[in-house]
Amino acid sequence: MNSETPGRRSLREIEMEVLAEGQEWTRRRLQEKLQDEATRAGGAFPPQRRKRVASARRADASAHRRRSR
């Protein structure tokens, strides 16, 4: 019984294969559920970053710093 003999695998090899398949199935299922939720909420997945507009408060603070120098 050689480990290189085709058709004969150790229990550990079979276990690792099945665990990897399970992880991939779980990843796909999670992705589907997250996408469904994002679609239901009307958003994009992954979410797009919004461009920030500087608040008036920040603009005032910057102007104040320039005047006080």
C-alpha positions, 0 to 999 in steps of 0.5 A: 500500500503505497501512498502514491498508488492511484485511487488510494488516499488517506483519511486525512487527504479526504478530510482536507478535500471535503473541508475545502469544498465545505469552505468554498460552499460556505463562502459562495452561500454567504456571498449570495446572501449578502448580495441578496440583502444589498439588492433588497436594500437598493444598494450596491455590493460591495458598497461604493464610497461616497465622496465627502464634501467639506463641512462649513465648520472645517472650511471656517477652521481652515480660514481661521488658521490662515488668518491667525498666522 
